[in-house]
Amino acid sequence: QVQLVESGGGLARPGGSLTLSCVAAGFAFSRARMNWYRQAPGKERVWVASITDIGNTITYVDRVGRFEVSRDNAKNTVYLEMNDLKPDDTAVYYCHTRLEITNEEVWGQGTQVTVSS
């Protein structure tokens, strides 16, 4: 069964850090580009960062230096390390990919990140 399962969300103080994880199953993870999106309350889902199959990373310019995406192909896991968190980072964070052959989109269930003092 193709699935993505996120974890690691929670409450963080401004300036704090969280690392999100996304465990993949049911497809060729090592060949997949993996993406992180987020959706803040009342707003559209937006792209946060991506990592290619060979480990090249792309991060939305506003979050360069604060967010870092990485992957461990041996564990079928992609990570999003978030530092210097701000209240505007509060959102549900989603893991995403497209399947290699069908180009079907796959989304995780999301993990809530709340940044508040």
C-alpha positions in Angstrom: 0.0 0.0 0.0 1.4 3.4 -1.0 1.5 5.7 1.9 3.3 8.6 3.6 3.2 9.0 7.3 4.4 12.2 8.9 5.4 12.7 12.6 7.3 15.1 14.7 4.9 18.0 14.9 3.9 19.8 18.1 4.2 23.0 20.0 7.4 25.0 19.8 8.4 28.4 21.1 9.4 31.2 18.8 13.1 30.7 18.0 12.8 27.0 18.7 13.3 23.9 16.5 11.4 20.9 15.3 12.3 18.1 13.0 9.5 16.4 11.0 9.8 12.9 9.6 7.9 11.3 6.8 8.1 7.5 6.4 7.2 6.2 2.9 6.0 2.8 1.9 4.7 1.0 -1.2 6.8 2.7 -3.9 10.4 3.2 -5.0 11.3 5.8 -2.4 15.0 6.0 -3.4 14.0 7.2 -6.9 11.3 9.6 -5.8 11.5 13.4 -5.4 10.0 14.2 -2.0 8.3 17.4 -1.1 7.1 19.2 2.0 4.1 21.5 1.9 2.3 23.3 4.6 -1.2 24.8 5.1 -1.8 27.5 7.6 -5.4 28.1 9.0 -7.6 29.7 6.4 -4.8 29.7 3.7 -3.9 27.6 0.7 -1.5 24.7 0.9 2.0 26.0 -0.2 5.2 24.3 -1.1 8.0 24.4 1.5 11.0 22.4 0.3 11.9 19.4 -2.0 14.7 16.9 -2.2 15.5 15.0 -5.4 16.3 11.3 -5.6 20.0 12.1 -5.6 19.8 14.4 -2.6 19.7 17.8 -4.3 17.6 20.2 -2.2 15.4 23.1 -3.0 14.0 25.3 -0.3 11.5 28.2 -0.6 13.6 31.4 -0.5 11.8 32.8 2.6 12.9 29.7 4.5 16.5 29.3 3.3 18.8 29.1 6.3 16.0 28.1 8.6 14.5 24.9 7.0 16.6 22.0 5.8 15.2 18.9 4.0 17.1 15.6 4.0 16.5 12.0 3.3 17.6 8.5 4.5 16.9 6.1 1.7 17.8 3.1 3.9 14.9 4.1 6.2 12.5 5.3 3.4 12.3 8.6 5.4 12.5 12.2 4.5 13.0 14.9 7.1 12.3 18.6 7.5 14.5 20.3 10.1 13.0 23.6 11.1 15.0 26.1 13.1 14.4 29.6 14.4 10.6 29.0 14.2 8.3 31.9 13.9 4.5 32.1 14.7 3.9 32.4 10.9 5.3 28.8 10.6 2.2 27.5 12.3 0.6 25.1 9.9 -0.2 21.6 9.1 2.9 20.1 7.3 2.4 17.5 4.6 4.7 15.1 2.9 4.1 14.7 -0.8 5.4 12.8 -3.8 4.4 11.7 -7.3 4.5 8.1 -8.2 7.1 7.2 -10.8 4.9 5.5 -13.5 1.4 6.9 -13.0 2.4 10.4 -11.9 -0.3 10.0 -9.2 0.1 12.4 -6.3 0.5 10.9 -2.8 -0.1 13.0 0.3 0.5 12.2 3.9 -2.1 12.9 6.6 -0.2 15.9 7.8 1.3 16.8 11.2 0.4 20.0 13.1 3.1 22.5 14.0 2.2 25.3 16.3 4.7 28.1 17.1 3.5 30.1 20.1 4.9 31.6 23.3 
